[in-house]
Amino acid sequence: MGSVLGFPGIDPADAAVGARLKRWREDRGMTVDSLARILDISPEDVRRAEAGRTHLDSCQIAAATAELHLPVWALVSDRRAY
């Protein structure tokens, strides 16, 4: 992705995962701080991930889905994997 004025561009895949993460986190009533502790990142990094401005690795996605009681596909796709 390109950048404008030194700001990194947003990867559409990261933005989609972040939007789903935020929606599920809010639906489950979990705070940003709680999710940050689970993922071992700062609350600001959670906000960046939810905005699509940072990439979550597979271990962080797995930890988030486990804590939110979701299958992994719930963050990476809007379609069921089965």
Residue, then its C-alpha position, 0 to 999 in steps of 0.5 A: m500500500g502507498s502512503v500519503l505524507g508519511f502515513p502508511g496506507i490501510d490494507p483492506a484485509d486488515a481493515a476488514v479483520g479490524a472491523r469484524l474484531k470491533r463488532w464482535r468485541e462490542d457485541r460481547g461487551m468486552t472492553v479495549d483494555s481487556l482485549a489488549r491484555i489478552l493479546d498482550i498489546s497496548p489498548e492503542d494497538v487494539r484501536r489501531a488494529e480495529a481501524g485497520r492501521t496495524h496487522l494482527d498475526s495469526c496467534q493474536i487472531a486465534a487468541a481473540t477468537a478464543e476469548l470471544h468464543l468465536p470460530v476463527w473464520a468469524l474475523v477473517s470472513d463474513r461467510r461461514a467456513y462450513 
